[in-house]
Amino acid sequence: MKSKTKTKLLTLASSLTACMVSFGGLTMAMSQGKAKADTVEPGSKGPIDIYVIAGQSNAVGSDTKLWNVKNEDNGRAWATDYGVTVTTAGSAAESTYSSNVQYWGHVYNDDQDKLYMDFDNTVKFGLGYRSVEFGAEVGMSKILSEKRSDRTSVIFKSAMGASSIADNGSLYNMWGEDGALFPNWEKDLTGVVQHYVESGYIVNLAGTFWMQGEADSFSQTNIDAYENNLTALVKKMKGVYNDLELENAQSAPFVIGKISHTYCCTGDDRTSYNDGIRAAQENVAKALANENVVALETPDISKPAEVSEHHFSSNQMLQIGENVANTILEKAALNMK
């Protein structure tokens, strides 16, 4: 990252020590976080790799209860691998899993009345929609800890349940042109990058995981527009990476998680709607393949579902996280400085 980035970041970012943010016309308190780092020589601490997660509820991590992590699923002892012990069947569990991958997350709930921000923690269970749920960050952190132990990794997550990328003025048009999610995503990411630049790191963009599309599958108009809307969003996000002068801003893998073929709803055959979004996601990946964009398959949501027909199971979320990390590492060509 060029030295002039520090000046640009100071202009773009809201300080991470600020305790108020505005969202949806409301002003709400946000955690103070750690004190602002003392300024050091730019780049003196070497590289740090940032992985971005964004999208809607399957990016947030919803209904993925810790106590539903099961052993002997598809021939693998997932609970054992992640140190999960169920203490009260169906209602409580604990895990010894720990990670050296750092985490910054800004997760919005569906009612838009609270902001949750975890400052400078390491990845663990409980960083999803509720404190007993988790997203792809857990599985990603396991792979990164095993395969990238030689580098410092950071996961930044910004997502909101039921959010759409459509430009139709609806309540959940949060990633669209007039929505609030993209500006907040940009502001938060800028603040995280600023933190590491001021701490003396060179910030590499390692990759992005976009998991969204379910909300748009309920409208044929949104389905028809999804390919163009997603293409525009990918380019817009890459534009932010470029503005922040992140290393590998344009070449870092961008993984689009395809919505589940069986997403929603018993008694309502939604296959054609789901497949319309999935086809659009595949088309975007093909069109932008030279920019390292790839579409990633996701598991079928079972019916009846473990918890919800809208969300992946706990084991499936762990597998998705591992698949995302492996895909990014395979596509990255490890050209980071």
C-alpha positions, 0 to 999 in steps of 0.5 A, spaced: 500 500 500 502 506 498 504 511 503 499 516 501 494 511 503 494 514 510 492 521 508 486 518 503 484 514 509 484 519 514 479 523 509 475 517 508 474 514 514 470 515 520 474 514 526 473 507 530 473 511 536 467 514 534 461 512 538 455 514 534 453 512 527 447 513 523 443 508 520 436 508 517 434 515 519 436 513 526 442 514 531 445 509 535 450 507 540 456 503 538 461 500 542 468 504 543 472 498 541 480 499 542 483 506 543 486 508 536 493 505 535 499 510 535 502 512 529 508 508 526 512 508 520 507 505 514 509 498 512 514 497 518 510 491 521 509 487 514 503 485 510 496 483 513 491 479 509 483 481 509 478 477 507 471 480 506 464 477 507 458 481 505 450 479 503 444 477 507 442 472 512 446 466 510 452 471 510 450 473 517 449 466 520 442 465 522 439 459 525 446 456 525 446 454 532 452 451 536 448 446 539 446 443 532 453 442 530 453 434 529 458 429 528 458 423 523 455 428 518 458 426 511 463 421 514 466 427 518 466 428 526 464 436 525 463 437 533 470 433 534 473 437 529 471 444 532 471 442 539 463 442 540 460 439 546 452 439 547 451 441 554 443 441 554 440 437 548 437 442 543 438 449 547 446 449 549 453 447 547 460 450 548 466 449 544 473 449 545 475 452 538 479 458 538 483 461 532 488 466 531 484 470 525 482 477 527 475 479 526 471 485 525 464 485 524 458 489 523 451 485 523 445 489 522 438 485 524 432 485 520 428 490 524 434 495 523 434 498 530 440 495 533 447 495 530 452 490 533 460 491 532 465 487 534 472 490 534 478 487 534 476 480 536 479 473 534 474 469 530 470 464 534 463 461 535 457 466 536 458 472 531 452 471 527 445 474 528 445 471 535 450 470 540 449 462 539 449 463 531 455 463 526 457 465 519 462 462 514 467 466 518 468 460 523 470 455 517 474 460 514 478 461 520 480 454 521 482 453 514 486 460 514 489 458 521 492 451 518 494 453 511 496 460 512 499 460 519 505 464 516 501 470 515 496 474 519 489 474 517 483 478 518 476 477 517 471 483 516 463 481 515 458 486 514 451 483 512 444 484 513 438 479 513 433 479 508 437 485 504 436 485 496 440 488 491 434 491 487 433 498 485 426 498 486 425 502 493 423 497 497 424 497 505 430 492 504 433 495 498 439 496 502 445 494 497 441 498 492 443 505 489 439 508 495 440 503 500 444 504 506 448 498 507 453 499 501 455 506 504 456 503 511 460 497 508 464 502 505 465 506 511 466 500 516 471 497 511 475 504 511 475 504 518 478 497 519 483 498 513 485 505 517 486 501 523 491 497 520 495 502 516 496 506 522 498 500 526 504 499 521 501 494 516 501 493 509 494 491 507 492 486 502 485 484 500 485 476 500 478 475 497 471 477 498 465 472 499 458 475 497 452 470 500 446 473 497 440 473 492 435 469 496 431 476 498 431 477 490 428 470 488 421 472 490 420 477 485 421 476 477 423 483 476 428 482 481 430 476 478 431 479 471 435 484 474 439 480 478 445 479 473 446 486 472 445 489 479 450 484 481 455 485 476 454 493 478 455 491 485 462 487 484 465 492 480 463 498 485 466 493 491 472 493 487 472 500 486 472 501 493 478 496 494 482 500 489 480 507 492 483 504 498 489 502 494 489 495 497 494 490 495 491 486 490 485 490 489 483 488 482 486 481 482 483 478 489 478 472 488 471 474 489 467 468 491 459 469 489 456 463 494 450 461 489 443 461 493 441 454 495 437 450 489 432 448 495 432 455 498 425 455 502 419 453 502 415 447 503 408 447 499 411 452 495 415 450 489 420 455 488 425 451 484 425 456 478 425 462 482 432 460 485 435 457 479 433 464 476 438 467 481 443 461 481 443 462 473 445 470 474 450 468 479 453 463 474 453 468 468 456 474 473 462 469 474 463 467 467 463 474 465 468 477 470 472 470 470 478 475 468 477 479 474 478 472 478 470 472 480 467 465 481 461 462 483 461 457 489 456 451 489 452 451 496 448 445 499 441 443 499 437 446 504 433 440 507 426 439 508 424 439 513 430 443 515 433 443 521 431 449 523 429 454 518 428 453 510 431 459 509 438 458 512 443 453 512 444 448 517 450 449 522 454 443 519 453 446 512 455 453 514 462 450 517 463 446 510 461 453 506 466 457 510 472 451 509 470 451 501 470 459 501 477 459 504 480 453 500 477 457 494 480 463 495 487 460 497 486 456 490 484 462 486 489 467 489 495 465 486 499 467 492 501 473 489 501 477 496 507 482 498 
